């Protein structure tokens, strides 16, 4: 069934089927993945911590349970990894920050607990920008390296999640997204990453960047794999009062709809995309729309509400809420915080009440206006970034004005909308080109179905870096 020399690149869903059928041992698979991480990851630096002993114990338990007929479902015995901002009881949860590098929670985040309950094997904890915000902290070694092209930024803040999943160092990963942190690394690494509707996934036991913007979602190599993980982690949590009570559909089951993308209305606002977006991205988007049209979708020209303005306001809310989370520790001892996170906290503390009020008011107005847009379309196609690739050198300048990076991503954190990133081409620089579908609240099932149909008709999601 598998090319054993490349089993690390097998689909999560195929691995799950083989484990269920007894054709693949979770113990053997976990050892294979741990050996690959040991051999391949040092120059990539995607893992902050490999949890080898814990992973072996989980794999052994999964194998024994499955052998005795107690199969738990699609993730049972499947090795995955998590961004290092999810609490796991007794294990350091660093938040990628010197200020928290010794932090140990006494409980496990709901989303991780749900993965463990489903029988997933947690290989380790993945690199991220400090505080899920600005830059990689020096305490955790070199910046994560892009697996596709040397010198490029692999996206962030879920940088390790993007690198590890693209490099075949796990079969899927958990990321978080406050202004694009699932979508950036998914786009630049050729992954399919889902930023869910705000509140669709519990944030209990997750380090906070900005409480009213943070979301948690899966980063995988296909829509089918993302759906399998989302089936497990989505849903209300009594420990998170902001989690949504809406019933959780069968996301994987939705992909079996033979109609795929037929009759789906995809909106596009070319004026929003603008002349300063890389022509390679625009060309790839045009080709993707042609594929969707061939699959039976309807492409509908639209005019979006004031996305640029709300995108410029997102950092104000993000930084103010970031300051609220870190304030006590930062005031007591700022020495553990890196330069960019410190600057964000300082700005957050300095915003005047009128500026903050205007940002929250505009967010509410935008959320309502965007919701009305979905009266005429089912989802919106948009870029994730204006450029195909950003070098680490260029990133230093871009981070001085974060609004330039989050132009196409931040508005949909402000609206709380789900957004699904997926690959649609390859650039001349050897980097994947990713775009996003944005949907109405709780529209994840239809979006996953549309991208799954697209991926059955194309092979961009099957491309792998030449490590």
C-alpha positions as CSV (number, residue, x, y, z in Angstrom):
1,X,0.0,0.0,0.0
2,X,2.8,2.4,0.9
3,X,6.3,3.1,-0.4
4,X,7.9,2.4,2.9
5,X,10.8,4.7,2.1
6,X,8.3,7.6,1.8
7,X,5.6,6.6,4.3
8,X,6.3,9.9,6.1
9,X,4.6,11.6,3.2
10,X,1.6,9.3,3.1
11,X,-1.9,10.9,3.6
12,X,-3.0,10.9,7.2
13,X,-6.3,9.3,6.1
14,X,-4.4,6.5,4.3
15,X,-2.2,5.8,7.3
16,X,-5.4,5.8,9.5
17,X,-7.0,3.2,7.2
18,X,-3.9,1.0,7.3
19,X,-3.7,1.2,11.1
20,X,-7.4,0.4,11.4
21,X,-7.1,-2.6,9.1
22,X,-4.1,-4.0,10.9
23,X,-1.7,-3.4,8.0
24,X,0.4,-0.8,9.8
25,X,1.7,-0.8,13.4
26,X,1.4,2.4,15.4
27,X,4.6,1.4,17.3
28,X,6.6,0.8,14.1
29,X,5.2,4.0,12.5
30,X,6.0,6.1,15.5
31,X,9.6,4.8,15.6
32,X,9.9,5.5,11.9
33,X,8.7,9.1,12.4
34,X,10.9,9.7,15.5
35,X,13.9,8.4,13.5
36,X,13.1,10.8,10.6
37,X,12.7,13.7,13.0
38,X,16.1,12.9,14.5
39,X,17.7,12.7,11.0
40,X,16.0,15.5,9.1
41,X,14.9,18.1,11.6
42,X,18.2,19.5,13.0
43,X,18.8,21.9,10.1
44,X,15.1,22.7,9.9
45,X,14.6,23.3,13.6
46,X,10.8,22.8,13.4
47,X,10.6,21.0,16.8
48,X,11.3,22.8,20.1
49,X,10.9,19.5,22.0
50,X,10.5,15.9,20.8
51,X,8.4,13.9,23.3
52,X,9.8,10.5,22.3
53,X,9.0,8.7,25.5
54,X,5.5,9.9,25.6
55,X,5.0,9.2,21.9
56,X,6.2,5.6,22.3
57,X,3.9,5.1,25.3
58,X,0.9,6.4,23.3
59,X,1.8,4.3,20.3
60,X,2.0,1.2,22.4
61,X,-1.3,1.9,24.1
62,X,-2.9,2.5,20.7
63,X,-1.5,-0.7,19.2
64,X,-2.8,-2.8,22.2
65,X,-6.3,-1.1,22.1
66,X,-6.7,-1.7,18.3
67,X,-5.5,-5.3,18.6
68,X,-8.2,-5.9,21.3
69,X,-10.9,-4.4,19.1
70,X,-11.1,-1.0,20.8
71,X,-10.5,1.2,17.7
72,X,-11.2,4.9,18.5
73,X,-11.4,6.4,15.1
74,X,-9.5,8.2,12.4
75,X,-6.5,9.5,14.5
76,X,-5.9,6.3,16.5
77,X,-2.2,5.6,16.4
78,X,-1.4,8.4,14.0
79,X,1.6,10.6,14.8
80,X,1.0,14.3,14.8
81,X,2.6,17.3,16.5
82,X,1.5,20.5,18.2
83,X,2.6,24.1,18.3
84,X,4.3,24.9,21.5
85,X,1.5,27.1,23.0
86,X,-0.8,24.3,24.0
87,X,-0.7,23.3,27.6
88,X,0.2,19.6,28.3
89,X,0.2,18.7,32.0
90,X,3.7,18.5,33.5
91,X,5.5,19.3,30.2
92,X,7.1,22.7,29.5
93,X,4.8,24.9,27.4
94,X,7.1,27.7,26.2
95,X,5.0,29.9,24.0
96,X,8.3,30.4,22.1
97,X,9.3,32.9,24.8
98,X,12.1,33.3,27.2
99,X,9.6,34.6,29.7
100,X,7.7,31.3,29.7
101,X,10.4,28.8,28.8
102,X,10.0,27.0,32.1
103,X,6.2,27.2,32.4
104,X,4.5,24.0,33.3
105,X,0.7,23.8,33.3
106,X,-1.1,21.4,35.7
107,X,-3.7,20.5,33.1
108,X,-3.8,19.7,29.4
109,X,-5.5,22.0,26.8
110,X,-8.9,20.7,25.7
111,X,-7.9,20.5,22.1
112,X,-4.8,18.3,22.9
113,X,-6.9,16.2,25.3
114,X,-9.4,15.6,22.5
115,X,-6.5,14.4,20.2
116,X,-5.3,12.1,22.9
117,X,-8.8,10.8,23.6
118,X,-9.0,10.0,19.8
119,X,-5.8,8.0,20.2
120,X,-3.4,10.3,18.4
121,X,0.3,10.0,19.1
122,X,1.9,13.4,20.0
123,X,5.4,13.4,18.6
124,X,6.4,16.7,20.1
125,X,6.0,20.5,20.4
126,X,6.7,22.8,17.4
127,X,8.6,26.1,17.0
128,X,6.7,29.4,16.8
129,X,7.3,33.1,16.8
130,X,7.6,34.4,20.4
131,X,4.1,34.8,21.9
132,X,2.7,33.8,18.5
133,X,3.6,37.3,17.4
134,X,6.8,38.8,16.1
135,X,10.0,36.8,15.8
136,X,11.7,33.6,16.9
137,X,13.2,33.9,20.3
138,X,17.0,33.4,20.6
139,X,16.5,30.9,23.5
140,X,15.2,28.3,21.1
141,X,18.1,28.2,18.6
142,X,18.1,29.1,14.9
143,X,15.1,30.3,13.0
144,X,13.1,27.4,11.5
145,X,14.4,26.8,7.9
146,X,12.1,26.8,4.9
147,X,12.0,23.2,3.6
148,X,11.4,24.3,0.0
149,X,13.9,27.0,-0.6
150,X,16.9,28.2,1.5
151,X,16.7,31.6,3.2
152,X,13.0,32.1,2.9
153,X,10.6,32.7,5.9
154,X,8.4,29.5,6.3
155,X,5.6,31.6,7.6
156,X,4.5,32.2,11.1
157,X,3.7,32.3,13.8
158,X,3.0,28.5,13.4
159,X,6.4,28.2,11.7
160,X,7.3,24.8,13.1
161,X,3.9,23.4,12.3
162,X,4.3,24.4,8.7
163,X,7.8,23.1,8.3
164,X,7.3,19.8,10.1
165,X,4.1,19.0,8.2
166,X,5.6,19.9,4.8
167,X,8.8,18.0,5.6
168,X,7.1,14.8,6.5
169,X,8.0,15.1,10.2
170,X,4.4,14.5,11.3
171,X,1.1,13.6,9.5
172,X,-0.6,16.8,10.6
173,X,-0.2,19.5,13.2
174,X,-2.0,22.0,15.3
175,X,-1.5,25.7,14.7
176,X,-3.2,28.9,15.9
177,X,-4.2,31.9,13.9
178,X,-4.8,35.5,15.2
179,X,-3.8,37.4,12.1
180,X,-2.7,34.7,9.7
181,X,-0.6,32.3,11.7
182,X,-2.1,29.1,10.2
183,X,-2.5,30.6,6.8
184,X,1.0,32.0,6.2
185,X,2.9,28.8,6.9
186,X,0.3,26.8,5.1
187,X,0.5,28.9,2.0
188,X,4.3,29.1,1.8
189,X,4.8,25.4,2.6
190,X,2.1,24.0,0.2
191,X,-0.2,22.8,3.0
192,X,-4.0,22.8,3.5
193,X,-4.6,24.7,6.8
194,X,-7.9,25.6,8.4
195,X,-8.5,28.7,10.5
196,X,-12.0,27.9,11.9
197,X,-14.8,30.1,12.8
198,X,-14.0,31.9,16.0
199,X,-15.2,29.8,18.9
200,X,-15.5,26.6,16.8
201,X,-12.5,25.0,18.6
202,X,-11.9,25.4,22.3
203,X,-9.0,27.6,23.5
204,X,-9.0,26.4,27.0
205,X,-5.4,25.7,27.9
206,X,-4.0,27.7,25.0
207,X,-1.6,30.6,25.5
208,X,-3.3,33.8,24.5
209,X,-2.1,36.3,21.9
210,X,-5.4,38.2,21.5
211,X,-8.4,36.7,23.2
212,X,-11.1,38.0,20.9
213,X,-9.1,37.0,17.7
214,X,-7.3,33.7,18.5
215,X,-8.4,30.5,16.8
216,X,-7.0,27.0,16.7
217,X,-7.0,24.7,13.7
218,X,-5.3,21.8,11.8
219,X,-2.5,22.1,9.4
220,X,-2.2,19.2,7.0
221,X,-1.3,18.1,3.5
222,X,-4.8,17.9,2.1
223,X,-8.4,18.9,2.8
224,X,-9.3,15.2,3.6
225,X,-6.5,15.1,6.3
226,X,-7.6,18.5,7.7
227,X,-11.2,17.3,7.9
228,X,-10.1,14.2,9.8
229,X,-8.4,16.3,12.4
230,X,-11.2,18.9,12.6
231,X,-13.7,16.1,13.2
232,X,-11.9,15.5,16.5
233,X,-11.1,18.9,17.8
234,X,-14.2,20.9,16.8
235,X,-17.0,21.5,19.3
236,X,-18.2,23.2,22.4
237,X,-16.2,23.0,25.6
238,X,-17.6,23.7,29.0
239,X,-14.2,25.0,30.1
240,X,-14.3,27.7,27.4
241,X,-17.3,30.0,27.6
242,X,-16.5,31.5,24.2
243,X,-16.8,28.1,22.4
244,X,-19.8,27.7,20.2
245,X,-22.7,25.5,21.0
246,X,-23.6,24.7,17.4
247,X,-23.7,21.0,16.5
248,X,-20.5,19.6,14.9
249,X,-21.2,18.1,11.4
250,X,-19.3,15.1,10.0
251,X,-16.6,17.0,8.1
252,X,-15.0,13.9,6.6
253,X,-18.4,12.6,5.6
254,X,-19.1,15.9,3.7
255,X,-16.2,15.1,1.4
256,X,-17.9,12.0,0.1
257,X,-20.5,14.2,-1.7
258,X,-20.0,13.3,-5.4
259,X,-21.1,16.7,-6.5
260,X,-18.0,18.3,-5.0
261,X,-17.9,21.9,-5.9
262,X,-20.9,21.9,-8.2
263,X,-23.2,25.0,-7.9
264,X,-20.9,26.6,-5.2
265,X,-20.8,30.3,-5.7
266,X,-17.2,31.6,-5.4
267,X,-16.9,35.4,-5.0
268,X,-13.8,37.3,-6.2
269,X,-13.0,41.0,-5.8
270,X,-10.1,41.7,-8.1
271,X,-10.0,45.4,-7.0
272,X,-9.3,44.2,-3.4
273,X,-6.4,42.0,-4.7
274,X,-4.9,45.0,-6.3
275,X,-2.0,45.7,-8.7
276,X,0.7,45.2,-6.0
277,X,0.0,41.5,-5.6
278,X,2.6,39.2,-7.2
279,X,1.5,38.3,-10.7
280,X,2.4,34.7,-10.0
281,X,-0.3,34.6,-7.3
282,X,-2.8,36.3,-9.6
283,X,-2.1,33.8,-12.4
284,X,-2.4,30.9,-10.0
285,X,-5.7,32.2,-8.7
286,X,-7.1,32.6,-12.2
287,X,-6.1,29.0,-13.0
288,X,-7.7,27.8,-9.7
289,X,-11.0,29.6,-10.6
290,X,-11.0,27.8,-14.0
291,X,-10.6,24.4,-12.2
292,X,-13.5,25.3,-9.9
293,X,-15.6,26.4,-12.9
294,X,-14.9,23.1,-14.6
295,X,-16.1,21.3,-11.5
296,X,-19.4,23.2,-11.7
297,X,-18.8,26.1,-9.4
298,X,-20.0,29.6,-10.4
299,X,-17.5,32.5,-10.2
300,X,-19.2,35.7,-9.0
301,X,-17.7,39.2,-9.1
302,X,-18.2,40.9,-5.8
303,X,-17.2,44.1,-4.0
304,X,-16.0,43.5,-0.5
305,X,-16.7,45.8,2.4
306,X,-13.9,47.9,3.9
307,X,-11.3,45.2,4.2
308,X,-8.3,47.4,4.0
309,X,-9.4,49.6,6.9
310,X,-10.4,46.8,9.2
311,X,-7.1,45.1,8.4
312,X,-5.2,48.2,9.5
313,X,-7.2,48.2,12.8
314,X,-6.6,44.5,13.6
315,X,-3.1,45.1,15.1
316,X,-4.5,47.7,17.5
317,X,-6.9,45.1,19.0
318,X,-4.3,42.4,18.8
319,X,-1.7,44.4,20.6
320,X,-4.0,45.8,23.3
321,X,-5.3,42.3,24.1
322,X,-1.7,40.9,24.0
323,X,-0.7,43.6,26.6
324,X,-3.7,42.6,28.8
325,X,-2.5,39.0,28.8
326,X,1.2,39.6,29.5
327,X,0.9,42.9,31.6
328,X,1.6,41.5,35.1
329,X,4.6,39.4,34.1
330,X,6.0,42.0,31.7
331,X,5.8,44.7,34.4
332,X,7.4,42.5,37.0
333,X,10.3,41.3,34.7
334,X,10.5,42.4,31.0
335,X,13.9,40.7,30.6
336,X,12.5,37.4,29.3
337,X,10.6,39.0,26.4
338,X,12.1,39.5,23.0
339,X,12.3,42.9,21.2
340,X,9.2,42.7,19.0
341,X,6.9,41.1,21.5
342,X,8.0,43.7,24.1
343,X,7.3,46.5,21.6
344,X,3.8,45.1,20.9
345,X,3.1,45.0,24.6
346,X,4.3,48.6,25.0
347,X,2.1,49.7,22.1
348,X,-0.9,47.8,23.5
349,X,-0.5,49.5,26.9
350,X,-0.3,52.9,25.2
351,X,-3.4,52.9,23.0
352,X,-5.9,55.5,24.1
353,X,-9.5,54.4,24.8
354,X,-11.0,56.3,21.8
355,X,-8.6,54.5,19.4
356,X,-9.5,51.2,20.9
357,X,-13.2,51.9,20.8
358,X,-13.1,52.9,17.2
359,X,-11.3,49.6,16.3
360,X,-13.9,47.5,18.1
361,X,-16.8,49.4,16.5
362,X,-15.3,49.1,13.0
363,X,-14.8,45.4,13.6
364,X,-18.5,44.9,14.4
365,X,-19.6,46.9,11.4
366,X,-17.3,44.9,9.1
367,X,-18.5,41.6,10.6
368,X,-22.0,42.5,9.7
369,X,-21.2,43.8,6.2
370,X,-19.2,40.7,5.4
371,X,-22.0,38.5,6.6
372,X,-24.3,40.2,4.1
373,X,-21.8,39.4,1.3
374,X,-22.5,35.7,1.9
375,X,-26.1,36.3,0.8
376,X,-24.9,36.3,-2.8
377,X,-21.9,33.9,-2.6
378,X,-21.0,30.8,-0.6
379,X,-17.3,31.6,-0.2
380,X,-14.7,34.1,-1.3
381,X,-11.3,33.4,-2.9
382,X,-8.5,35.6,-1.9
383,X,-4.7,35.6,-1.6
384,X,-3.0,34.9,1.7
385,X,0.0,37.2,1.1
386,X,0.9,39.8,-1.5
387,X,4.2,38.0,-2.4
388,X,5.0,34.4,-3.1
389,X,8.0,34.3,-0.8
390,X,9.5,36.5,1.9
391,X,13.2,36.1,2.8
392,X,14.1,36.3,6.5
393,X,16.1,39.4,5.6
394,X,13.1,41.1,4.1
395,X,10.9,40.0,7.0
396,X,12.9,42.2,9.4
397,X,11.7,45.3,7.5
398,X,8.2,44.1,6.9
399,X,7.6,43.4,10.6
400,X,8.2,47.1,11.3
401,X,4.7,47.6,9.8
402,X,2.8,44.4,10.4
403,X,-0.2,45.6,8.5
404,X,1.7,45.0,5.2
405,X,1.9,41.3,6.0
406,X,-1.6,40.8,7.3
407,X,-3.5,42.7,4.6
408,X,-5.3,39.6,3.2
409,X,-5.5,37.6,6.5
410,X,-6.3,39.9,9.4
411,X,-9.7,41.1,8.1
412,X,-11.1,37.5,8.6
413,X,-9.8,37.3,12.1
414,X,-11.7,40.5,12.7
415,X,-14.9,39.0,11.3
416,X,-14.3,35.6,13.0
417,X,-14.8,33.9,9.6
418,X,-13.4,30.5,8.7
419,X,-10.6,30.5,6.1
420,X,-9.1,27.5,4.4
421,X,-5.7,27.8,2.8
422,X,-4.6,25.4,0.0
423,X,-1.9,25.2,-2.7
424,X,-2.7,26.2,-6.2
425,X,0.6,26.4,-8.0
426,X,4.4,26.7,-7.8
427,X,6.4,29.9,-8.3
428,X,9.6,30.2,-10.2
429,X,11.5,30.5,-7.0
430,X,10.6,26.9,-6.1
431,X,8.0,27.9,-3.5
432,X,4.4,26.8,-3.4
433,X,1.6,29.3,-4.0
434,X,-1.3,29.1,-1.6
435,X,-4.6,31.0,-1.5
436,X,-7.6,31.0,0.8
437,X,-11.3,30.4,0.7
438,X,-13.2,32.5,3.2
439,X,-16.6,31.4,4.2
440,X,-19.6,32.4,6.4
441,X,-19.5,31.5,10.1
442,X,-19.6,27.7,10.5
443,X,-19.1,27.2,6.8
444,X,-16.1,24.8,7.2
445,X,-17.9,21.7,5.8
446,X,-18.7,23.3,2.5
447,X,-15.2,24.9,2.2
448,X,-13.5,21.5,2.9
449,X,-15.8,19.9,0.4
450,X,-14.9,22.4,-2.3
451,X,-11.1,22.2,-1.7
452,X,-11.3,18.4,-1.6
453,X,-13.0,18.4,-5.0
454,X,-10.3,20.8,-6.3
455,X,-7.6,18.5,-4.9
456,X,-9.1,15.5,-6.7
457,X,-8.7,17.4,-10.0
458,X,-5.2,18.8,-9.3
459,X,-2.0,17.6,-7.8
460,X,-0.5,20.7,-6.2
461,X,-1.2,19.3,-2.7
462,X,1.0,16.2,-3.6
463,X,4.1,18.2,-4.3
464,X,6.9,17.7,-1.7
465,X,10.1,19.6,-0.9
466,X,13.4,18.0,-2.1
467,X,15.1,17.6,1.3
